[in-house]
Amino acid sequence: MGEFAFSRSNLPKQLIINNEYVESRNSKKLTVHNPKDGSVVADDVPLAGEQDVDEAVAAAEKAFPAWKKTPPALRRNMIMKFADLIEKHGKELAELTRITLGAPYGSFGAFENQLCAETLRYNAGWCDKFGGESYPQEDGFLKIVRYEPLGVTAGIIPWNAPIGNVGLKAGPALATGNCFILKPSEKTPFAGLALLPLIKEAGFPPGVFQVLTGDGSTGALLASHMRIRKVSFTGSIPTGKRIQEMASKSNLKRVTLELGGKSPAVVFDDCNLDNAVTWCVNAITGHSGQVCFAASRVYVQEGVYDKFIEKYKTMFAERTKAVGDPDNESTILGPLADDSQFDRVSGFINRANEQKSGTMIIGGSRIGEKGYYIQPTIFTDVAIDSEIHTQEIFGPVAVVRTFKTEEEVMKISNDTEFGLMAGVFTQDINRGLRVASEFESGMVGVNCMSMMFNQAPFGGNKQSGVGRESGIAALKAFTDAKCSSGFERGGGAGGLDDYLMVSTREADGDFHLGFVT
Ligand code: NAD
């Protein structure tokens, strides 16, 4: 397979192992649907089984020694080229995603493509700058710290950003000299499977970058594999916990977990109201609310509450008009990703109404008769212990409460097991910074919300995650630090291997632990 020639009428349906398209050895297949009308897109997508996983791991292990020693500038060039190719084929990749995810190109596909390309470039730039440390020998020992790649690594990713996650996971894995196996979500397999021509054109050697589609069973094979040294996972909290358990029960592989959220936006009386409303609306309706760091809880101070709600509701009504066929260029919001997502989101809405958990002031209904379209929905006056207030819905459903004092709102904001994102809207810089430091979350926006940056760590506190993506944190998380120390008064014929580890007390009374011949 040379040229990139995939489209909705020519779907990629083979695994990528050792720079070849190969048939899965597992007879089970995945079925995927188009959420805009529920039609079957394909019922013969490979579901990688044990043999497929073992073959990919063996190919990666074989590739690793040479890949690890590839000069950083060459690795950089390959990752840069791959980024260019992702950009060049962005529209085709977005279409391959859209037909099973339902996200419009203009409001999501283009963004996701750019996220992937820019994240790859950011990480590529580190290849020849990712240094170590050294500590001087005042105590008699020179210490050299290097950050070494782990070997075979895997990325298990969700359906809501199938190409964006390639940048976030393959970028730092490959830049630091690891081999990488991507496991796309069973709901969005095609963009990942389409990557082989780009992987080859970028120049990655066989076994360095492979793609295995499958469901949770494939993910479990990777997470429990004895020869995989790291899994970087993005998805739900229950799956993240299973992955950490499998990692510890197998080979203690390193695990990074990017999990769910129920992120609070706190709007104070003195905010710039239009700014606050715009961010709060965009950060829950964007991508039909299927975003981990969506502004799903909104707390508004009582002095500005009525004005806020009026504008917030008006903007939700505008967004509702922008829901439509994702293949139509003017559409901003598509359907939810599939029937189970639809049932999940509408289940939360229906139960909230039945149990009178809050007042539904807009939305709540299905749009149209086919496909999984839902109206953006607001509940006000939500009960503090209701499930719509405490659980991640992962759809365009916001819950709103009013508050009197900063103390009160910080307590409510932090009274949760989630800790991914938070936002504060105020014109008081002191309060903005104080509240930002008090939020128990991995990320905070001041007069903005739900942003991510290549340079800065991305991830969650508490049960929203373990570890961080983006920035140098992501690169370090794909390495282990190694400390080599040398004894300055050593000598003899050999290197450090010829020394024994002993502790000594020098004539000056100093205590030394180190290598002597
Ligand atoms: P999910 O946990 O159901 O699936 C994620 C991935 O894990 C898929 O590839 C799936 O096949 C795989 N998987 C499922 N069971 C597995 C198992 N037992 N072992 C190994 N792998 C398994 O999540 P989802 O529904 O695809 O995504 C939605 C969730 O992802 C939401 O909770 C959302 O908040 C979260 N998310 C988090 C971030 C973040 O960066 N923090 C970003 C996007 C999405």
Residues whose N, C-alpha, C, O or C-beta is under 5 A from the ligand:
A	BS01	NAD	I156 I157 P158 W159 K183 P184 S185 E186 G214 D215 G216 G219 A220 A223 T234 G235 S236 I237 T239 R242 E258 L259 G260 G261 C292 S464
